[in-house]
């Protein structure tokens, strides 16, 4: 008999947490698990990427807290062996109502951010410190994406290290290579150099404002430089105004979310990551899988762990500046595969879930 699992996520918009959940659901062992996903609001760029054999439950609510009674009823009806939830607010809400769930249902929460940094930056209010301290210890297991995130939960929120399992985000390397190579080079008619790409939500945390302000310095050395930013978010208007104020329309374009970023990464001269903090940036791993040269603006989180594992620390710098050697080819694809390949990561998830269910 298959083990029934229920994943829970707010939406399927184009963020890192959503991408991870879709990737996991599409790659779990079908012979072993019956896979369900409850989505607070079935919307977003990844909605069409789920495998057809994943059973989707659309809770059709604008906010997680408004969907909680519907979710509890769903769990009582399905009686999954384990619930796997991601994103802090949703994790906390589920932990709050854990006593109303079937007695033997295990609750595993995956942390999606560096909580202390999110509080410092104002992305989360200080009330979350108490909420994490009170409710996270109630989880049957907590998944952190990086050692930095794990230590943050231990040191700032006092969570027992035995509760936390570090599992990296999965990268579908073979799929990425195929998607990168089966479509035409989008720069085929572009003669400018260098061509720099960024992918991510258009929000403050991604640091696009400070990156755009650096572009005049880049142009002083590379007059034909083009920066392509891909993503959706609340900062779009603000970023467009900044580009206009700095007269950078010829050098910077902001584009909609891209369903196949790999054709761009495969053919770009450089990928830049300008975030203020990151849990474990999927897009950086994908850029490295595409063998695109990368440059990272130093920040707290799991990014440094990636750079150290791949022995490319010199590409994580305290203040973004570009020089010719940053465009040199990179050959780290096999090392990315060794640590982050989807099969390896899914196996770790399955091991953890099985061990929690048996307790």
N, C-alpha and C positions, 0 to 999 in steps of 0.2 A: 504493500500500500504506500502511495506517495505521501511525502511529508508536505502539509499545506503551509505555505508562507504568505504573509501579507506585508507588502511594502507600502509605506505611507509617505506621500509627498504633497506639498501645496499645489504645484502646477508642473507643467512641462515646458516652461519658458527656457530660453537659451542660456542658462547658467551652468556653472560647474557641477553643483550638486545634482541638478536634474540630469545632466549628461551621465554622471556616474551611475545613478539609479537605472536609467534606461539601458546602459551598457551591461550592468549586472543582470537585470531581468532578461536581457536577450542572450545571455551566455551561461546562465545556471543550468545544471544538469536536469534535463527534461525527464529522464528515466527515474529520477529520485524525488523531484519536487513538483508540486502543483503550485503554480505561481499566480498570485493575485497582487494587484496594486490599487490602492485607494488614493484618489487624487481629489484634493479639496475643490479645485476648479480645473476642469479638463480643458486647458488652453496652453498655447505656447508653441514654440518652433519645433520641439521634439515630439509633438503629439503623434506624428505619423511615422515615427521611427521605432515604436514598440513592436515586437514580434506579435503576430496575430494570435498565438496560443497563450499569451499573457491575458488573464481575465481582468478587465478594467472595471473599476467601480467609481463612477463620477459622483462625488458628493454635492456638486453643483452649488457651492457656497463661495461668497467673496472673501470670507475670513475663516481661518482655521478654528477660532473659538466658536464661531457660529455653527460649525459642522460637527462639533464634538459629540452631540447626542446621536446624530446619524451614524457617526463613526463607531461609537460604542455599540449601537444596535447591529451594525455590520459585523463587528468582531464577534459578538455573541452568536450571530447566525452562522458565520463561517467556521468559528472555533479553530483558527490557525494555531499551529504549534508555536510559531514565533511571529512577532511583528518587528519589522525593521523600518525605523523612522529616521528621517534626516531633516536638518535645519532646526536651530535652537528653539524657536517659539513652539513649533509643532512638537518637538521632543518633550518640552516642559509640559505642554497641555496633556499629552498622552500619559506622562508620568503622574500628573495630578489625578487622573481618573483611573489609574491602574487597578485600584481596588474594586472597580466596577466591571472589570474585564473577567472573562472566564479564568478560574483559579490557576490552571496549569499553562496559561498563555505566557510565554516569555517575551520580554520587551527589550530589544536591542536598539540603542540610539547611536546614530552616526553624527559626530560633530562636524559642522561644515565651515567653521571659521575660527579665527584666533579670537576668543571671546574677550580677553582683556584689551586687545587692540581695538576691537569693535566698540567697546565701552569708552576707551580713551578718545576715539575719533568722533564719538557722538552717534555712530550707527546703531548703538544699543544704549539704553539708559542704565543708570547705576542699579536700578531695582533688580536687574538680571543677576547681579552678583549673589544676592540672597536666594533668588529662585534656583540658580545652578547649585548652590551649596545645599539647599534643602531637598531638591528633587532629583538631581542627577545620581546621587548614591542609591536611589531606588531602582535604577535600571539594572537589568540582569547582566548587561555588558555594554560598554561604551567603545565605539570605534573612533580612533583618532587617525588623521591622515598623515601625520608627521610626528617626529620626536618633539619638535617645538610645541605643537599643539598638545601633545600628551603632558609635557611638563607644565604647560600653562594651566591645564585642568587640575593637576596635582598641587602645584605651588600656590596658585591664586585662589582656587576654589576648594582646596582640601579634599579632593576626591581620591579614594584609595587606588593606588597604582594597579592593584590586582584586578580592578574592575575594567581597566582600560587596555584595549588591544590596538596596537598600531598596525594599520593596513593601508598601504599606498593606494592611490587611485588607479583604476585599470586603464590601459591604453590598448586599443585594438590595432596593433601595428600592421598586421597583414592587410586589414581593411583600409587603413590609412594610405598605405603604399599603393594599393589598387586604385583608390579614389583619386590619389594625386596624379597617377599616370594615365588614367583613362580619359581625362578631360584635357582640352587644349590649354596651353599655357596662356593665362589671362593677360600676360604682359607682352604677348607676341608682337604687338604693334608699338610697344613702348620702347623708346631708345634711351630714355633718361637713366641716369645712374646717380645715386643708388635708389633702389625701390625698397622702401621699408614698410612693414605691415604690423598692425596691432589688432588683436581680437579680444573682445570682452564687453561686458555691460557698460553702457555710458552712464556711469555713476561716479561719485567722488572718489570712492575707494580705489578705482583703477588708475588714478593719477594722470589722466589725459590732459588736464589743465597745465600741470607743470611740464609735461612733455611738449605740448604745443608751444609754450613760452620759450622752450629751448631751440625750436626749429630755426629761428633767425641765426643763431650761432652755427647750426649745421650748414645752413645755406651759404654762410660766409666761406666755407671750405668746399662745399658741393652745391654749386648754384642750381643744378638741375634735379636736386633731391626731390623725391615724391614720397609722402607719407600717406598710407591708406589705413584708415581706422574703420573697423567693422563692428557693428553692434547696435543694440537698441537700448533706450533708457531715458531717465528723466533729465539727464544733463545734455541732451542733444542740442537743444536751443542755445544753451549757455556756451557750449563748445563752438558752435557755428558762429556765434557773435564774437568770440575771442579770435577765431580765425579771420573774420572780417576786420576786426579792429587792428590786427597785426598785418593786414594785407597779405595773407598767406593762402589765398584761394587757389593760386596756381600750383602751390606745393603740397597742400593738404586736402584730402577728400574724406568725408564721413559717409560711410555706406551702410546699408541695412545689414541685419544679421545674415551671415553666409552659411548655407547648409553644407557646402563643401569648401572649408577653409584650406584644405590640404593642397589643392591645385595652386593656391596663392603661396602657401608656405614653401612648396616644392620649388617655386620659381622666383621667389623674392631674394633680394640681396641680404636682407637682415630682418629678423623679428625682434621687436622691442617689448619688454614688459616693464611698465612704469608704475605698478601698483604701490599703494602705501603699505599694504600688508596682504598676505595670501596664506590660505591653509595649505594647499598643495596645488599649484596652478596646472590644470589639465592642459591648457593651451600651450604652455611651455614644453610639456612632455610631448605634445603632438608636433610642435615645431622641431624638436630634436629628433623625433621619429622620422620626420620628413628631411632630415639632414640640412635644415635651414640654419645658417649662422644666427646666434642669439646674443642679445645684450640685455642685461637686467639692471634696473635701478635698485640698489640694495634696500631691503625692507625686512621687517620681522615676519616670521612664519616658516613654512616648510621649503621655501624656494632654495635656501642655502643648502639644505640637505640634498636636494636634487643635484645642485652644482658640485657639491663635494663628492657624491657618489660617482658622478661622471667625470670628475677631475677637470672641471672647467671653471674653477673659482674666479679666474682672471676676467671672466665675462660678467661678473656681478660687481658693479662699481658704485661708489658712494654718490657720484654725481654724473649724470649721463652726459657723455661726450663721445663723439665718434671719430674713429681713425681708420686708416686703410686696413689694418690687420684684423679688425672686427668683421670684415667681409670675407675672410679666409674660409674655405670649406671646412665643415665639421664632419667627423666620422665617429659618431657615438650611438648609432642606431642599435647595434647589438648589445651595448651596455644598457640602453633603455629597455630593450627586450628582456634582458636578464632580470631586471628589478621591477618592471612595471607592466609586463605583458599581461593581457587580459586573462589568459588561462591560469597563470600563476596567481593572480590576485583573486579570481573567482574561487580557486581552490582554498585559499586562506579564509575567505568569507564562509564557504561551506563548512570548513573545519570548525570555525568559531560557532556558527549557528548550531551545528550538530552537538558540539560540546555543551552549549548552553541548554539545549532541549533535554539532554540526558541528566542534567543536574536535578 
